[in-house]
């Protein structure tokens, strides 16, 4: 905890960010976890640091992998030290040679005390053994078989030790040698010599097995492949010649986001290890997934000279996971289908108009999610204005310009904004109240109230709303349910315009009066309803929307509300530009107070 506090104080005191460092903490269950942390100072407009913001990434799993790899490396080094057997690898393409710590110890040197080179290696071998070693290597290259050669070395202190050197050569598809890998074992004692024979052969076998089964590759500092294992060749479909000398991106799949590779390069170029999952593709285009660990390699000066990659094929695991997700989706669809069937059975049993009224309310509740989105659109502007008002108060205060008059002005403006937001909530609450009885209401007023609930959503989608409604047209029915029909038709038009990506998208609402009837026209320029569907749009559970985006009940309920509950008429047809819905009602009176009560 004190470390966290000290880091925070350092950032606040110096004003300098600390980026990408590790911290350890303890979970509530006592388990240790690691996080990658970045801490950045918060600076006000006068340049003063007033706080610190921290970002934490859970790297516990990656850290555990690193610790496990470190343990494995330490165990290998311990095993080599106990068995007095060191390992080495020579990249014939780049000329890079690496020794394990035990090779240095066998030579009587401090581990990694100088760069590993072929000349340094030969300098420890007495001249009488050098021709024999070269012959063993030449024979191994000719026969393409592992070699063993026992010879003496002269250690740093001048003493002679008998060692057994073993190794084998890797080749490309043309049969050209590209690298050598092997071991050096101190076999001064007979017991150690006998053990060395068995362990040396087993290590050589494991090294060959590694080449055959582990998807591995080495690249230079620019990402050019210098080594590819046999398993890498097999899974990629490229020959060794097609891989060596080419960039690692030769197997990159276009589905993998560029951000993944940007993070990968940023990490390994900083000298750190990168771990993650990558989607690749083989030569014939077949995709495959690999779990990848990439580590930088360094020369004796600590400079990055290349990168080593170890991968694990997880394609099957990915496919199983995708199948599991697909099954879950199908199960969910089946549950939805079952619920839908249960609802249909219930609807078939219910025959009264009260049932229809209840269904109308259910349809209204089904659209609540979309209405909540409309609330968000309606609140966005006053919330932004309120936020700017608070920021303005802060600026006045910091500059010494805050007066009681300005406080009062800001308070008055804030109260107005809050009242506007409260009114919006009241409007949406009233919309969802069920109608108890039929009433006289003005068409224009009812439509305008409905549009106040959706105009912000239409503006957000760049949809122009053209309204031309005559005044004084009074009808008799359920005003809230009428508003629900208007909103349902407008929402359907909005979805079509958005789905078809119509430019200059427009929704028009107009009225006309003839004799004792008034007609409401709602049209759009979304391209219309398919001819094979237009006759079915008022049928229950029929929808032209994509699966999961429509229930097929909205227009069915609209028809029931208009025709069964309000004695009106609803029709739809296609125009040259799109769909046209027509709602027709009897005009009751321009002054409902003079109209006798209708029973």
Secondary structure as the mmCIF struct_conf table of DSSP 4:
data_model
#
loop_
_struct_conf.conf_type_id
_struct_conf.id
_struct_conf.beg_label_comp_id
_struct_conf.beg_label_asym_id
_struct_conf.beg_label_seq_id
_struct_conf.end_label_comp_id
_struct_conf.end_label_asym_id
_struct_conf.end_label_seq_id
HELX_RH_AL_P HELX_RH_AL_P1 UNK A 2 UNK A 14
STRN STRN1 UNK A 18 UNK A 26
TURN_TY1_P TURN_TY1_P1 UNK A 28 UNK A 29
BEND BEND1 UNK A 30 UNK A 30
STRN STRN2 UNK A 32 UNK A 43
TURN_TY1_P TURN_TY1_P2 UNK A 45 UNK A 46
BEND BEND2 UNK A 47 UNK A 47
STRN STRN3 UNK A 49 UNK A 58
HELX_RH_AL_P HELX_RH_AL_P2 UNK A 60 UNK A 83
TURN_TY1_P TURN_TY1_P3 UNK A 84 UNK A 84
STRN STRN4 UNK A 85 UNK A 91
TURN_TY1_P TURN_TY1_P4 UNK A 92 UNK A 94
STRN STRN5 UNK A 97 UNK A 99
HELX_RH_AL_P HELX_RH_AL_P3 UNK A 101 UNK A 106
TURN_TY1_P TURN_TY1_P5 UNK A 107 UNK A 108
TURN_TY1_P TURN_TY1_P6 UNK A 111 UNK A 112
BEND BEND3 UNK A 113 UNK A 114
HELX_RH_AL_P HELX_RH_AL_P4 UNK A 118 UNK A 123
TURN_TY1_P TURN_TY1_P7 UNK A 124 UNK A 124
STRN STRN6 UNK A 125 UNK A 125
HELX_RH_AL_P HELX_RH_AL_P5 UNK A 127 UNK A 143
TURN_TY1_P TURN_TY1_P8 UNK A 144 UNK A 144
STRN STRN7 UNK A 147 UNK A 154
TURN_TY1_P TURN_TY1_P9 UNK A 156 UNK A 157
BEND BEND4 UNK A 158 UNK A 158
STRN STRN8 UNK A 160 UNK A 171
TURN_TY1_P TURN_TY1_P10 UNK A 173 UNK A 174
BEND BEND5 UNK A 175 UNK A 175
STRN STRN9 UNK A 177 UNK A 186
BEND BEND6 UNK A 189 UNK A 189
HELX_RH_AL_P HELX_RH_AL_P6 UNK A 190 UNK A 213
BEND BEND7 UNK A 214 UNK A 214
STRN STRN10 UNK A 215 UNK A 220
TURN_TY1_P TURN_TY1_P11 UNK A 221 UNK A 222
BEND BEND8 UNK A 223 UNK A 223
STRN STRN11 UNK A 224 UNK A 224
STRN STRN12 UNK A 225 UNK A 228
HELX_RH_AL_P HELX_RH_AL_P7 UNK A 230 UNK A 236
HELX_RH_AL_P HELX_RH_AL_P8 UNK A 240 UNK A 243
TURN_TY1_P TURN_TY1_P12 UNK A 244 UNK A 245
BEND BEND9 UNK A 246 UNK A 246
STRN STRN13 UNK A 247 UNK A 247
HELX_RH_3T_P HELX_RH_3T_P1 UNK A 248 UNK A 251
STRN STRN14 UNK A 252 UNK A 252
TURN_TY1_P TURN_TY1_P13 UNK A 254 UNK A 255
BEND BEND10 UNK A 256 UNK A 256
HELX_RH_AL_P HELX_RH_AL_P9 UNK A 258 UNK A 269
TURN_TY1_P TURN_TY1_P14 UNK A 270 UNK A 271
STRN STRN15 UNK A 274 UNK A 281
TURN_TY1_P TURN_TY1_P15 UNK A 283 UNK A 284
BEND BEND11 UNK A 285 UNK A 285
STRN STRN16 UNK A 287 UNK A 298
TURN_TY1_P TURN_TY1_P16 UNK A 300 UNK A 301
BEND BEND12 UNK A 302 UNK A 302
STRN STRN17 UNK A 304 UNK A 313
HELX_RH_AL_P HELX_RH_AL_P10 UNK A 315 UNK A 349
BEND BEND13 UNK A 352 UNK A 352
HELX_RH_AL_P HELX_RH_AL_P11 UNK A 353 UNK A 366
TURN_TY1_P TURN_TY1_P17 UNK A 367 UNK A 367
HELX_RH_AL_P HELX_RH_AL_P12 UNK A 368 UNK A 398
TURN_TY1_P TURN_TY1_P18 UNK A 399 UNK A 400
HELX_RH_AL_P HELX_RH_AL_P13 UNK A 404 UNK A 431
TURN_TY1_P TURN_TY1_P19 UNK A 432 UNK A 432
BEND BEND14 UNK A 433 UNK A 433
HELX_LH_PP_P HELX_LH_PP_P1 UNK A 434 UNK A 435
BEND BEND15 UNK A 437 UNK A 437
STRN STRN18 UNK A 439 UNK A 442
HELX_RH_AL_P HELX_RH_AL_P14 UNK A 443 UNK A 452
TURN_TY1_P TURN_TY1_P20 UNK A 453 UNK A 454
HELX_RH_AL_P HELX_RH_AL_P15 UNK A 455 UNK A 460
TURN_TY1_P TURN_TY1_P21 UNK A 461 UNK A 462
STRN STRN19 UNK A 464 UNK A 468
BEND BEND16 UNK A 471 UNK A 471
STRN STRN20 UNK A 474 UNK A 477
HELX_RH_AL_P HELX_RH_AL_P16 UNK A 479 UNK A 499
TURN_TY1_P TURN_TY1_P22 UNK A 500 UNK A 501
TURN_TY1_P TURN_TY1_P23 UNK A 503 UNK A 504
STRN STRN21 UNK A 506 UNK A 514
TURN_TY1_P TURN_TY1_P24 UNK A 515 UNK A 516
STRN STRN22 UNK A 517 UNK A 524
BEND BEND17 UNK A 526 UNK A 526
TURN_TY1_P TURN_TY1_P25 UNK A 531 UNK A 533
HELX_RH_3T_P HELX_RH_3T_P2 UNK A 534 UNK A 536
TURN_TY1_P TURN_TY1_P26 UNK A 537 UNK A 538
BEND BEND18 UNK A 539 UNK A 539
TURN_TY1_P TURN_TY1_P27 UNK A 540 UNK A 541
BEND BEND19 UNK A 545 UNK A 545
HELX_LH_PP_P HELX_LH_PP_P2 UNK A 546 UNK A 546
TURN_TY1_P TURN_TY1_P28 UNK A 547 UNK A 548
BEND BEND20 UNK A 549 UNK A 549
BEND BEND21 UNK A 552 UNK A 552
HELX_RH_AL_P HELX_RH_AL_P17 UNK A 554 UNK A 559
HELX_RH_PI_P HELX_RH_PI_P1 UNK A 560 UNK A 565
BEND BEND22 UNK A 566 UNK A 567
STRN STRN23 UNK A 569 UNK A 574
BEND BEND23 UNK A 576 UNK A 578
STRN STRN24 UNK A 579 UNK A 586
BEND BEND24 UNK A 590 UNK A 590
HELX_RH_3T_P HELX_RH_3T_P3 UNK A 592 UNK A 594
BEND BEND25 UNK A 595 UNK A 595
HELX_LH_PP_P HELX_LH_PP_P3 UNK A 596 UNK A 598
#
